[in-house]
């Protein structure tokens, strides 16, 4: 079976106290590539691969001191958040770079200008 690598991430805390993720060096998970064009088969293969990946994440979380139920709920919420973000913007790579937006037009508010 052919696979692709996906980086495992380690948590960091942002200034607002939210957990951010930074790829860990040298730690990779093999995720299988789709083997069929049949939507039903692809869904089952994706579900099986995702379950295996989640089992590994949960095992790592348990080893770090997180309970299975609390990490499972957190993973469901994180997946929902990612799905919602993908629904809002399915191709964020096509968005203009921040530096490409005119500062005056990109200013938040009602017509005020930056200092």
NURORO-998488 format. One record per residue: residue in one letter; z, y, x of N, C-alpha, C in turn. Coordinates in pm, 1 decimal. Layout:
<pts>
  nuke      n_pz      n_py      n_px     ca_pz     ca_py     ca_px      c_pz      c_py      c_px
     a         Z         Y         X         Z         Y         X         Z         Y         X
...
</pts>
This chain:
<pts>
  nuke      n_pz      n_py      n_px     ca_pz     ca_py     ca_px      c_pz      c_py      c_px
     x       0.0    -118.4      84.5       0.0       0.0       0.0       0.0     124.1      88.6
     x     -88.0     216.9      59.4     -97.0     341.7     134.3      10.7     438.1      85.7
     x      71.2     513.0     178.0     176.6     606.2     139.8     155.1     740.6     205.0
     x     220.5     841.4     149.2     223.6     973.7     210.0     368.9    1008.3     235.5
     x     395.2    1095.6     331.7     532.5    1134.2     363.7     573.6    1256.8     283.8
     x     696.3    1255.6     236.9     756.3    1371.9     170.9     888.4    1397.8     240.8
     x     910.3    1520.3     282.7    1032.8    1551.7     356.6    1155.6    1541.1     267.9
     x    1260.0    1485.1     323.5    1390.9    1487.4     259.8    1451.8    1621.6     297.8
     x    1526.8    1680.0     210.0    1581.0    1812.9     235.5    1732.3    1809.2     246.6
     x    1787.1    1903.3     325.1    1931.8    1915.7     333.3    1971.8    2046.8     268.1
     x    2089.1    2049.8     202.1    2126.8    2170.7     128.0    2176.3    2282.8     218.0
     x    2147.3    2404.6     179.5    2200.1    2526.5     239.9    2250.6    2613.2     125.6
     x    2337.4    2706.3     152.7    2383.8    2797.8      47.9    2319.7    2934.8      68.7
     x    2268.0    2991.3     -38.7    2212.9    3126.2     -32.0    2327.0    3226.3     -42.1
     x    2295.3    3353.9     -29.4    2397.3    3458.3     -41.4    2460.3    3459.8    -180.1
     x    2387.1    3416.6    -281.5    2440.1    3414.7    -417.3    2516.4    3285.2    -446.0
     x    2531.4    3197.0    -347.2    2605.6    3074.4    -365.2    2524.1    2959.8    -421.3
     x    2395.4    2983.3    -449.6    2311.0    2875.7    -500.0    2271.9    2784.2    -385.5
     x    2252.8    2658.3    -415.6    2213.0    2562.9    -312.7    2062.3    2572.5    -293.5
     x    2021.5    2590.5    -169.4    1881.0    2591.0    -132.2    1854.4    2463.5     -52.6
     x    1730.0    2430.9     -32.0    1698.4    2311.7      44.2    1616.9    2346.4     167.0
     x    1649.4    2281.6     275.5    1574.3    2296.9     399.3    1535.5    2157.6     445.4
     x    1408.3    2135.7     481.1    1368.9    2001.9     524.6    1450.8    1955.7     644.5
     x    1496.1    1832.0     638.0    1565.6    1772.5     751.3    1461.8    1724.7     851.8
     x    1490.7    1741.9     979.2    1396.4    1700.2    1081.7    1404.6    1549.6    1101.6
     x    1289.0    1483.5    1099.2    1282.2    1341.9    1128.5    1317.1    1250.3    1012.0
     x    1350.6    1303.2     895.2    1384.4    1220.0     780.8    1271.1    1229.8     680.1
     x    1209.6    1116.9     651.7    1097.6    1115.5     557.2    1110.9    1000.0     459.8
     x    1056.6    1020.1     343.5    1051.9     917.5     241.0     904.3     885.4     218.2
     x     871.9     759.6     214.9     734.1     720.6     185.1     716.1     713.8      34.8
     x     617.1     784.8     -14.5     587.3     786.4    -157.1     447.0     730.9    -173.8
     x     428.6     627.2    -255.2     296.4     564.0    -266.1     193.3     655.3    -332.2
     x      70.1     641.9    -288.2     -40.0     715.3    -351.8     -79.8     639.5    -478.2
     x    -138.7     708.4    -576.6    -181.6     638.8    -699.0    -284.4     530.4    -666.5
     x    -275.5     419.8    -737.9    -367.7     308.4    -713.9    -463.7     287.0    -829.6
     x    -453.8     370.9    -933.6    -535.9     352.7   -1052.3    -569.7     488.1   -1112.6
     x    -677.7     491.3   -1188.4    -713.1     611.1   -1265.0    -670.2     598.9   -1410.4
     x    -620.0     480.7   -1448.2    -573.6     457.3   -1583.9    -443.1     533.7   -1605.5
     x    -438.7     625.9   -1704.1    -318.9     707.9   -1724.6    -190.7     626.0   -1747.5
     x    -199.1     517.6   -1820.3     -80.7     435.0   -1847.0     -29.6     372.2   -1717.5
     x    -121.2     319.9   -1637.1     -82.5     257.5   -1510.1     -26.9     361.7   -1413.3
     x     -91.8     479.6   -1407.2     -44.3     587.3   -1319.1      96.7     631.5   -1358.2
     x     122.5     641.4   -1490.4     254.9     680.0   -1536.3     359.0     577.0   -1492.8
     x     327.3     448.3   -1509.9     422.2     343.5   -1471.3     444.5     343.7   -1320.3
     x     336.7     357.5   -1242.5     350.9     361.7   -1096.1     433.0     483.7   -1052.6
     x     407.5     598.4   -1114.3     482.5     719.9   -1080.5     629.9     704.1   -1117.7
     x     656.6     644.8   -1232.4     794.1     621.7   -1275.8     866.9     528.4   -1179.3
     x     800.2     419.7   -1139.5     861.4     325.7   -1045.2     890.3     392.5    -911.0
     x     794.7     470.2    -860.7     812.7     538.1    -732.1     922.4     643.7    -741.0
     x     924.2     718.4    -851.3    1026.6     822.0    -869.1    1165.2     758.2    -879.9
     x    1174.8     647.1    -949.2    1305.0     579.4    -961.4    1354.6     534.7    -824.5
     x    1265.9     476.0    -744.1    1305.4     432.0    -609.7    1351.5     551.5    -525.7
     x    1278.1     662.7    -535.9    1315.2     783.0    -460.3    1450.3     836.5    -508.5
     x    1471.1     838.4    -639.2    1597.1     888.0    -694.1    1714.6     797.9    -657.6
     x    1691.3     667.0    -654.6    1797.8     575.7    -613.4    1842.5     607.5    -470.6
     x    1746.4     638.5    -383.2    1779.9     674.5    -245.0    1855.2     807.4    -239.7
     x    1811.9     904.6    -319.5    1879.2    1034.9    -323.3    2021.5    1018.1    -376.1
     x    2038.0     939.1    -481.7    2170.8     917.5    -538.8    2261.2     846.0    -439.0
     x    2207.2     748.4    -366.8    2287.4     679.3    -265.4    2333.2     776.9    -157.4
     x    2243.1     865.5    -113.5    2280.0     966.7     -13.9    2384.7    1062.7     -70.6
     x    2367.8    1102.0    -196.7    2463.6    1192.1    -260.5    2600.5    1124.5    -273.3
     x    2601.2     997.1    -309.9    2727.7     922.5    -318.3    2796.5     917.9    -183.5
     x    2719.9     894.0     -77.6    2776.9     888.0      56.6    2835.6    1023.0      98.1
     x    2778.9    1131.6      42.7    2827.6    1266.1      74.5    2945.7    1306.9     -13.8
     x    2981.2    1222.8    -112.4    3096.8    1252.4    -195.8    3066.0    1293.7    -338.2
     x    2940.6    1295.6    -378.8    2903.8    1330.0    -516.3    2912.2    1204.9    -602.9
     x    2954.0    1220.4    -727.4    2957.4    1110.0    -822.5    2818.3    1082.8    -877.1
     x    2793.1     956.6    -913.1    2661.6     918.5    -965.2    2625.7     997.5   -1090.3
     x    2718.9    1009.5   -1185.0    2689.3    1082.3   -1308.3    2660.0    1229.7   -1282.1
     x    2741.8    1293.5   -1197.8    2719.7    1437.0   -1175.3    2588.1    1462.4   -1102.0
     x    2551.1    1377.3   -1007.6    2425.1    1399.3    -936.4    2306.1    1363.0   -1024.9
     x    2321.9    1261.8   -1110.5    2212.7    1225.4   -1202.4    2184.5    1340.3   -1299.6
     x    2289.3    1400.3   -1353.7    2271.7    1515.3   -1444.3    2208.1    1632.2   -1368.9
     x    2253.2    1655.4   -1246.7    2195.9    1763.7   -1165.5    2047.9    1737.9   -1136.8
     x    2010.9    1614.5   -1110.5    1869.7    1581.0   -1084.6    1784.8    1601.8   -1209.6
     x    1837.7    1564.4   -1325.4    1763.9    1586.7   -1450.7    1741.9    1736.1   -1472.2
     x    1845.0    1816.4   -1449.8    1832.6    1961.5   -1467.0    1734.2    2020.8   -1365.7
     x    1740.4    1973.8   -1241.7    1646.9    2022.5   -1139.2    1503.3    1984.6   -1175.6
     x    1483.9    1862.3   -1225.2    1349.0    1819.4   -1266.1    1299.1    1904.1   -1382.4
     x    1387.8    1934.2   -1477.6    1349.6    2018.8   -1591.8    1309.2    2158.2   -1543.5
     x    1385.0    2212.1   -1450.0    1354.5    2343.9   -1395.2    1218.9    2344.7   -1324.7
     x    1192.2    2241.2   -1246.4    1062.7    2232.0   -1177.7     948.0    2217.1   -1277.1
     x     969.1    2137.5   -1381.7     865.3    2120.2   -1483.2     838.8    2252.0   -1555.4
     x     945.7    2324.6   -1589.3     929.4    2455.3   -1654.9     853.7    2552.9   -1564.6
     x     888.1    2555.1   -1437.2     818.4    2643.1   -1342.4     671.4    2605.5   -1332.3
     x     642.4    2476.4   -1331.2     503.8    2431.2   -1324.6     427.7    2467.1   -1452.3
     x     495.6    2463.5   -1565.7     431.8    2502.3   -1692.0     396.7    2651.1   -1690.8
     x     488.9    2733.3   -1638.7     464.2    2878.6   -1630.7     354.7    2912.7   -1530.7
     x     350.9    2843.0   -1417.7     254.5    2873.9   -1312.0     212.9    2744.5   -1242.5
     x     110.8    2675.5   -1297.9      71.2    2546.0   -1242.9      11.3    2552.2   -1102.1
     x     -31.7    2669.7   -1058.6     -91.4    2682.0    -926.2     -38.0    2805.4    -854.8
     x      89.7    2801.2    -810.0     147.0    2920.0    -746.5      77.2    2958.3    -616.7
     x       7.3    2865.2    -555.7     -63.9    2897.7    -431.6    -175.2    2999.6    -456.2
     x    -223.5    3008.9    -580.8    -330.6    3104.1    -610.7    -278.3    3244.5    -637.2
     x    -145.2    3261.9    -645.8     -86.8    3394.0    -667.6    -108.9    3481.2    -544.5
     x    -121.6    3613.5    -563.7    -138.8    3700.4    -447.3     -12.9    3699.8    -360.9
     x     -32.2    3713.1    -232.1      81.3    3722.4    -140.7     156.3    3851.6    -171.1
     x     284.8    3852.9    -144.9     366.1    3971.6    -173.5     308.8    4093.8    -103.4
     x     259.7    4077.4      18.0     202.4    4188.2      93.1      71.9    4239.6      35.7
     x       8.1    4160.3     -54.3    -118.3    4201.2    -114.3    -100.0    4288.5    -239.1
     x      22.2    4301.9    -287.4      49.5    4380.9    -407.5      76.7    4525.0    -365.2
     x       8.1    4621.2    -429.5      30.7    4762.1    -400.8     175.6    4796.6    -433.7
     x     246.0    4858.5    -341.0     388.8    4887.4    -357.4     415.4    4972.5    -480.7
     x     332.9    5072.9    -507.0     355.1    5159.2    -624.0     334.1    5080.8    -753.1
     x     230.7    4997.9    -758.5     204.9    4920.4    -879.3     304.8    4805.4    -893.0
     x     355.2    4753.9    -781.9     450.2    4644.8    -785.9     592.5    4689.0    -807.2
     x     615.5    4821.7    -810.1     750.7    4875.4    -827.1     804.4    4837.1    -964.1
     x     927.9    4790.6    -967.9     991.2    4753.8   -1093.7    1049.7    4879.3   -1156.7
     x    1032.4    4895.4   -1284.8    1089.3    5009.5   -1355.2     986.0    5083.3   -1436.9
     x    1018.9    5207.4   -1469.3     929.9    5285.9   -1555.7     871.0    5402.9   -1482.1
     x     785.0    5374.1   -1386.6     712.9    5479.3   -1320.5     781.1    5541.4   -1200.8
     x     906.7    5502.6   -1171.4     969.7    5563.7   -1055.0     906.0    5511.4    -927.0
     x     910.0    5590.7    -825.2     852.3    5553.2    -696.3     962.6    5515.8    -600.1
     x     929.3    5434.3    -504.9    1025.3    5393.5    -402.5    1052.8    5510.8    -309.2
     x    1164.4    5504.4    -236.8    1202.0    5612.6    -144.2    1111.8    5615.1     -24.8
</pts>
